[in-house]
Amino acid sequence: MKKSAKGVVPKNAIDIVKKILEENPNIACLDFGIYRPELRHFNERKKKGERRSPFEATEHSKSKQYFRLPRKDILVGTIEKKIAKLFPGEALQVLSKVYVEDAMHIPMLDLEIPARKENLLFAVESIKALGQKKGAILVSGASYHYWGFELLYLDEWQTFMHKSLLLDDVVDRRWVGHRLLDGFSNLRLSEKGNYGFLPYVIEML
């Protein structure tokens, strides 16, 4: 990761995490989760006319393992070492909830519009419509992820998440529902089985 006069120049999701720490020096640590992502998104099944039972649709699973890393370890490459030790089929995610003056959240969103050039401007406009001014949009595979750089208090985060549901043609609403049940958001930092790359930066706000 190169540096500019203003600090790091992020290229991928790991760089974005480090950028968030740079923008928020009061963050002492971050929480992470190891999980097994569903390789076939339900939207693909819906397009083929498949339907799952209400019990399957409302199933809410959590990461199989959570751990915390201090700020200094993140900045010197511990995330990369953790990813290198993942078993096949596993992925690493970072959690939005941080502990500073009060419990606060990193703004995160999982979008579901196709990651195509003609959709990027609409994705940016959608993020700005939610009041976001500083952040990054990353290509996550078939779609985009959004990471904000300015922390939100709990009530602000809840408003942000609920308001995002109004963008029903942009945001993955099921992802939002799961995250509200968790009480925190999370986004992937590592490769996903059918996308052999780290989510990478496509646009900075």
NUDOBA-635237 format. One line per field, with one value per residue: residue number from 1; residue in three letters; z negated, x negated, y of N, C-alpha, C in turn. Coordinates in pm, whole numbers, plus 50000, padded with zeros to 5 digits. Example, Ala and Ser with C-alpha at 12.3 -4.5 7.8 and 13.67 -1.06 7.14 Angstrom:
! NUDOBA-635237
sedren: (1;2)
setor: (ALA;SER)
nzz: (49220;49292)
nxx: (48681;48715)
nyy: (49431;49775)
cazz: (49220;49286)
caxx: (48770;48633)
cayy: (49550;49894)
czz: (49220;49213)
cxx: (48680;48710)
cyy: (49670;50003)
//
This chain:
! NUDOBA-635237
sedren: (1;2;3;4;5;6;7;8;9;10;11;12;13;14;15;16;17;18;19;20;21;22;23;24;25;26;27;28;29;30;31;32;33;34;35;36;37;38;39;40;41;42;43;44;45;46;47;48;49;50;51;52;53;54;55;56;57;58;59;60;61;62;63;64;65;66;67;68;69;70;71;72;73;74;75;76;77;78;79;80;81;82;83;84;85;86;87;88;89;90;91;92;93;94;95;96;97;98;99;100;101;102;103;104;105;106;107;108;109;110;111;112;113;114;115;116;117;118;119;120;121;122;123;124;125;126;127;128;129;130;131;132;133;134;135;136;137;138;139;140;141;142;143;144;145;146;147;148;149;150;151;152;153;154;155;156;157;158;159;160;161;162;163;164;165;166;167;168;169;170;171;172;173;174;175;176;177;178;179;180;181;182;183;184;185;186;187;188;189;190;191;192;193;194;195;196;197;198;199;200;201;202;203;204;205)
setor: (MET;LYS;LYS;SER;ALA;LYS;GLY;VAL;VAL;PRO;LYS;ASN;ALA;ILE;ASP;ILE;VAL;LYS;LYS;ILE;LEU;GLU;GLU;ASN;PRO;ASN;ILE;ALA;CYS;LEU;ASP;PHE;GLY;ILE;TYR;ARG;PRO;GLU;LEU;ARG;HIS;PHE;ASN;GLU;ARG;LYS;LYS;LYS;GLY;GLU;ARG;ARG;SER;PRO;PHE;GLU;ALA;THR;GLU;HIS;SER;LYS;SER;LYS;GLN;TYR;PHE;ARG;LEU;PRO;ARG;LYS;ASP;ILE;LEU;VAL;GLY;THR;ILE;GLU;LYS;LYS;ILE;ALA;LYS;LEU;PHE;PRO;GLY;GLU;ALA;LEU;GLN;VAL;LEU;SER;LYS;VAL;TYR;VAL;GLU;ASP;ALA;MET;HIS;ILE;PRO;MET;LEU;ASP;LEU;GLU;ILE;PRO;ALA;ARG;LYS;GLU;ASN;LEU;LEU;PHE;ALA;VAL;GLU;SER;ILE;LYS;ALA;LEU;GLY;GLN;LYS;LYS;GLY;ALA;ILE;LEU;VAL;SER;GLY;ALA;SER;TYR;HIS;TYR;TRP;GLY;PHE;GLU;LEU;LEU;TYR;LEU;ASP;GLU;TRP;GLN;THR;PHE;MET;HIS;LYS;SER;LEU;LEU;LEU;ASP;ASP;VAL;VAL;ASP;ARG;ARG;TRP;VAL;GLY;HIS;ARG;LEU;LEU;ASP;GLY;PHE;SER;ASN;LEU;ARG;LEU;SER;GLU;LYS;GLY;ASN;TYR;GLY;PHE;LEU;PRO;TYR;VAL;ILE;GLU;MET;LEU)
nzz: (50000;50103;50005;49983;49972;49803;49671;49665;49979;50070;50212;50194;49992;49748;49736;49711;49454;49307;49383;49265;48997;49001;49050;48819;48544;48283;48269;48117;48161;48368;48449;48585;48804;48889;49148;49353;49663;49854;50164;50378;50455;50332;50507;50759;50763;50749;50997;51156;51098;50866;50533;50184;49865;49605;49362;49430;49548;49334;49172;48961;48952;48782;48773;48747;48584;48384;48339;48195;48298;48212;48296;48377;48463;48684;48860;48925;49081;48988;49063;49325;49269;49123;49320;49492;49350;49359;49400;49691;49851;49646;49526;49441;49241;49140;48856;48798;48556;48321;48038;47890;47762;47712;47801;48139;48501;48806;49114;49336;49635;49831;50161;50439;50708;51041;51089;51295;51532;51611;51393;51179;51120;51038;50809;50650;50625;50482;50238;50150;50118;49880;49703;49683;49700;49704;49808;49958;50252;50336;50562;50517;50629;50800;50750;50551;50257;49986;49787;49522;49395;49176;48847;48700;48446;48242;48278;48510;48686;48695;48815;49061;49163;49171;49343;49574;49665;49818;50061;50249;50496;50509;50273;50088;49940;49774;49660;49506;49327;49184;49067;48899;48719;48603;48482;48567;48856;49124;49348;49618;49631;49757;50027;50205;50263;50541;50643;50709;50582;50369;50246;50431;50461;50637;50653;50486;50236)
nxx: (49916;49919;49816;49947;49920;50123;50162;50246;50301;50570;50626;50759;50989;50859;50677;50862;50964;50738;50722;50953;50877;50673;50818;50962;50821;50885;50981;50910;50903;51029;51300;51326;51453;51465;51601;51819;51896;52201;52191;52355;52561;52883;53031;52960;53086;53353;53385;53400;53641;53662;53764;53732;53801;53993;53866;53602;53545;53554;53353;53084;52756;52438;52096;51845;51633;51507;51280;51051;50845;50574;50513;50241;50150;50311;50223;49970;49984;50123;50380;50348;50192;50374;50566;50416;50406;50656;50893;50985;51273;51342;51387;51284;51415;51479;51612;51860;51895;51740;51542;51520;51547;51804;52020;51981;52025;51881;51985;52136;52229;52387;52425;52643;52664;52552;52198;52108;51984;52178;52344;52210;52209;52474;52469;52293;52445;52660;52542;52465;52717;52788;52666;52394;52058;51783;51595;51567;51628;51631;51554;51700;51734;51978;52116;52121;51947;51987;51795;51785;51604;51649;51745;52049;52289;52487;52771;52760;52646;52847;53052;52929;52908;53180;53283;53147;53287;53486;53374;53437;53377;53109;52966;52875;53127;53181;52933;52916;53127;53029;52805;52916;53041;52814;52703;52486;52285;52115;51844;51678;51329;51154;51084;51359;51501;51599;51513;51213;51054;50955;51198;51195;51101;51304;51410;51375;51521)
nyy: (49881;50207;50541;50871;51232;51287;51055;50703;50542;50385;50062;49822;49622;49569;49778;49984;49943;50013;50278;50380;50359;50543;50776;50789;50820;50756;50501;50206;49936;49665;49444;49116;48856;48509;48325;48116;48193;48204;48071;48080;48325;48423;48580;48489;48246;48328;48450;48232;48137;47991;47907;47950;47800;47969;47924;47870;48114;48292;48210;48276;48305;48313;48430;48179;48217;48476;48747;48986;49257;49464;49808;49866;49616;49566;49761;49678;49452;49221;49141;49045;48820;48666;48613;48457;48222;48114;47847;47650;47777;47946;48285;48618;48875;49216;49383;49635;49768;49971;50068;50359;50675;50613;50341;50305;50308;50192;50309;50086;49915;49665;49637;49555;49600;49530;49522;49731;49970;50157;50159;50263;50543;50577;50421;50573;50811;50709;50639;50893;51002;50895;51053;51029;51139;51098;50830;50500;50310;49976;49711;49409;49169;49043;49272;49574;49703;49934;50151;50374;50657;50817;50786;50659;50726;50499;50545;50696;50515;50319;50467;50518;50256;50176;50369;50302;50086;50190;50222;50014;49911;49909;49844;49550;49416;49199;49153;49387;49339;49113;49228;49421;49253;49141;49363;49497;49579;49403;49343;49179;49101;48934;48698;48547;48232;48202;48438;48527;48732;49006;49237;49537;49885;50110;50361;50673;50875)
cazz: (50000;50113;49925;50045;49872;49710;49604;49749;50101;50063;50336;50170;49867;49636;49733;49663;49308;49257;49408;49160;48875;49020;49038;48684;48456;48152;48274;48061;48207;48451;48437;48711;48800;48993;49184;49482;49743;49949;50293;50476;50397;50351;50625;50874;50756;50780;51141;51218;51052;50748;50410;50065;49762;49511;49256;49486;49574;49210;49096;48934;48903;48741;48800;48659;48493;48376;48267;48192;48324;48179;48406;48424;48535;48814;48945;48965;49168;48926;49142;49435;49214;49088;49444;49545;49271;49372;49467;49815;49830;49540;49560;49325;49246;49030;48799;48798;48422;48258;47903;47869;47650;47696;47910;48267;48614;48939;49212;49435;49710;49936;50272;50525;50851;51107;51090;51432;51543;51620;51265;51072;51083;50962;50676;50578;50592;50380;50113;50110;50074;49741;49622;49673;49768;49716;49806;50078;50311;50381;50638;50428;50710;50896;50714;50480;50114;49948;49657;49487;49311;49058;48758;48663;48317;48261;48337;48647;48764;48716;48916;49187;49210;49205;49462;49690;49713;49918;50189;50270;50624;50500;50154;50056;49824;49682;49584;49405;49224;49102;48988;48792;48619;48533;48407;48629;48995;49155;49489;49645;49660;49829;50146;50190;50349;50685;50682;50662;50556;50260;50292;50464;50467;50771;50644;50355;50215)
caxx: (50000;49839;49861;49945;49898;50236;50169;50252;50382;50628;50654;50848;51064;50765;50630;50972;50966;50627;50761;51050;50799;50601;50915;51019;50712;50935;51016;50798;50906;51143;51343;51331;51520;51435;51728;51823;51997;52284;52131;52460;52650;53024;53084;52940;53192;53480;53390;53435;53775;53657;53817;53693;53904;53980;53771;53469;53529;53536;53241;52984;52634;52333;51960;51810;51527;51481;51158;51023;50706;50543;50481;50103;50135;50377;50142;49842;50002;50181;50497;50297;50148;50496;50626;50330;50428;50794;50913;51063;51415;51360;51361;51265;51493;51459;51739;51873;51904;51613;51559;51441;51613;51929;52027;52006;52022;51832;52093;52109;52345;52370;52514;52672;52670;52434;52078;52079;51949;52298;52414;52127;52257;52599;52430;52239;52557;52739;52468;52475;52856;52796;52594;52252;51973;51646;51595;51518;51706;51543;51610;51691;51755;52083;52172;52034;51953;51957;51734;51776;51488;51690;51819;52187;52341;52582;52897;52731;52626;52977;53121;52859;52947;53323;53303;53093;53389;53567;53304;53461;53320;52964;52910;52914;53215;53164;52811;52950;53207;52941;52716;52996;53057;52686;52669;52365;52266;51987;51811;51570;51196;51075;51147;51476;51475;51619;51450;51077;50981;51002;51275;51101;51157;51339;51447;51363;51607)
cayy: (50000;50327;50654;51002;51335;51283;50925;50585;50541;50250;49989;49709;49628;49576;49917;50068;49929;50094;50418;50416;50381;50670;50885;50786;50777;50712;50359;50131;49797;49627;49305;49043;48727;48411;48262;48047;48264;48129;48100;48105;48426;48390;48650;48402;48145;48393;48473;48104;48099;47906;47966;47876;47802;48080;47888;47892;48257;48367;48154;48381;48242;48404;48383;48067;48260;48619;48783;49130;49294;49603;49899;49853;49490;49581;49848;49615;49336;49102;49097;48965;48691;48592;48567;48350;48101;48066;47720;47662;47804;48046;48425;48706;48999;49309;49427;49781;49826;50005;50122;50479;50742;50540;50243;50371;50215;50228;50290;49982;49867;49565;49671;49439;49631;49473;49606;49772;50111;50241;50159;50318;50676;50559;50372;50688;50899;50642;50653;51034;51025;50850;51150;50994;51236;51047;50684;50432;50202;49869;49599;49293;49050;49079;49402;49668;49729;50072;50176;50515;50690;50893;50697;50693;50679;50390;50591;50739;50393;50257;50548;50492;50123;50174;50453;50231;49992;50261;50205;49871;49865;49927;49781;49413;49434;49086;49181;49488;49273;49031;49314;49481;49147;49127;49483;49553;49540;49341;49329;49084;49152;48835;48642;48460;48118;48221;48564;48505;48856;49090;49353;49644;50020;50159;50503;50737;50992)
czz: (50000;50024;50008;49935;49766;49637;49703;49872;50110;50200;50316;50031;49744;49622;49678;49511;49248;49275;49301;49028;48883;48999;48896;48585;48317;48152;48228;48113;48297;48430;48576;48693;48915;49022;49318;49567;49833;50089;50401;50414;50428;50471;50751;50879;50794;50930;51216;51171;50932;50626;50292;49958;49671;49400;49304;49503;49448;49123;49082;48872;48870;48782;48702;48558;48500;48302;48281;48218;48283;48302;48463;48503;48674;48911;48992;49038;49107;49002;49254;49387;49177;49213;49501;49473;49279;49441;49596;49784;49722;49593;49431;49346;49126;48985;48787;48660;48363;48123;47885;47747;47611;47806;48038;48379;48735;49036;49317;49507;49813;50044;50359;50671;50917;51112;51235;51436;51542;51489;51154;51026;51000;50821;50592;50535;50481;50243;50062;50061;49930;49648;49607;49758;49790;49706;49936;50122;50370;50466;50553;50504;50817;50870;50638;50329;50093;49807;49634;49390;49182;48972;48725;48523;48344;48328;48481;48737;48794;48821;49054;49246;49253;49332;49587;49748;49818;50056;50232;50404;50625;50390;50138;49927;49725;49598;49473;49292;49129;49012;48874;48682;48537;48439;48455;48774;49009;49305;49505;49681;49752;49958;50107;50295;50498;50734;50626;50644;50432;50318;50315;50487;50612;50770;50500;50350;50140)
cxx: (49912;49896;49852;49918;50006;50246;50177;50339;50443;50657;50754;50911;50972;50710;50737;50982;50856;50655;50860;50978;50722;50695;50971;50914;50757;50981;50895;50790;51027;51173;51359;51407;51473;51564;51715;51933;52075;52238;52235;52562;52795;53084;53067;53049;53327;53496;53431;53570;53777;53712;53768;53800;53885;53880;53627;53443;53499;53423;53132;52861;52530;52197;51925;51702;51512;51349;51135;50875;50683;50498;50342;50082;50197;50288;50012;49861;50062;50303;50451;50254;50269;50561;50547;50354;50571;50798;50993;51212;51443;51329;51350;51345;51457;51596;51741;51862;51766;51641;51463;51500;51740;51926;52065;51989;51955;51949;52053;52240;52302;52472;52538;52694;52543;52318;52037;52060;52073;52375;52337;52176;52384;52568;52377;52352;52642;52674;52479;52616;52877;52717;52446;52168;51831;51648;51543;51617;51609;51620;51588;51699;51854;52138;52069;52051;51927;51902;51729;51661;51527;51782;51957;52217;52451;52711;52877;52713;52759;53057;53061;52903;53093;53350;53253;53194;53480;53504;53315;53411;53168;52904;52961;52995;53205;53038;52840;53030;53123;52853;52791;53023;52929;52659;52538;52361;52135;51968;51686;51440;51117;51145;51272;51461;51487;51571;51308;50995;51038;51092;51182;51173;51182;51370;51430;51456;51528)
cyy: (50125;50437;50782;51103;51333;51151;50812;50608;50402;50191;49876;49722;49637;49717;50011;50061;50017;50243;50465;50440;50513;50788;50896;50735;50731;50567;50277;49988;49777;49480;49244;48912;48638;48335;48189;48111;48169;48167;48128;48199;48392;48462;48567;48295;48204;48414;48346;48053;48008;47980;47883;47892;47923;48051;47907;48041;48336;48311;48260;48317;48348;48347;48271;48106;48411;48641;48933;49153;49438;49680;49874;49724;49497;49657;49784;49481;49211;49051;49004;48826;48605;48534;48449;48218;48048;47930;47742;47682;47906;48186;48505;48833;49086;49360;49579;49843;49848;50070;50238;50551;50666;50435;50317;50268;50277;50209;50186;49948;49764;49598;49549;49475;49578;49572;49634;49923;50200;50247;50232;50455;50667;50509;50488;50781;50840;50656;50796;51068;50981;50942;51123;51091;51187;50896;50628;50326;50101;49769;49475;49161;49088;49218;49485;49659;49878;50074;50326;50539;50763;50807;50752;50643;50577;50436;50637;50618;50325;50334;50524;50358;50119;50256;50383;50133;50057;50252;50059;49819;49875;49841;49639;49418;49318;49104;49280;49425;49189;49118;49384;49378;49130;49244;49545;49507;49463;49333;49246;49155;49061;48792;48564;48352;48142;48357;48561;48630;48924;49199;49472;49777;50060;50308;50552;50858;51099)
//
